[in-house]
Amino acid sequence: MMGEGLSFLIIIEHRIQLNGSAKKERLEEKYEELTVFIWLVLLDGSLNYFSVISEKDFLPIGTHHIFMQKLKTLYDGENILKQVKFQDRLNNTVLDKRDKAERVLETIIDRAPQLLNITG
């Protein structure tokens, strides 16, 4: 589901770039605002997942794929939100969630480094 949503964002961004009307600047601003909001929701979901997992010594059976997907979401979100065009839209809530996600990941790594063993 997340992949489809992100693909839709790419299509929207492309359509805005092709727009030659006077509304283009306003559409770009709204797109950037909503993109930050979407990534905030995705980061929040990943953060909640990692908060629960950080209390475990091992990943529950069948959750390795989800763990890796949430880890990728954090990585992708960080890369997207670091873009210059989004910097003015990052409020304290977004920055706090990014910091909290980093701390939770550190806890996971400290408590159960075998969770990150992706070779097996």
HUFENWO-V670436 format. One record per run of one state. SS is the DSSP state (H for helix, E for strand, L for the rest). FROM is the first residue (numbers start at 1). LEN is the number of residues. If there is no record, write none. Layout:
BEGIN
ss = (SS | SS)
from = (FROM | FROM)
len = (LEN | LEN)
END
This chain:
BEGIN
ss = (L | H | L | H | L | H | L | H | L | H | L | H | L)
from = (1 | 2 | 19 | 24 | 54 | 64 | 82 | 84 | 90 | 92 | 112 | 113 | 117)
len = (1 | 17 | 5 | 30 | 10 | 18 | 2 | 6 | 2 | 20 | 1 | 4 | 4)
END
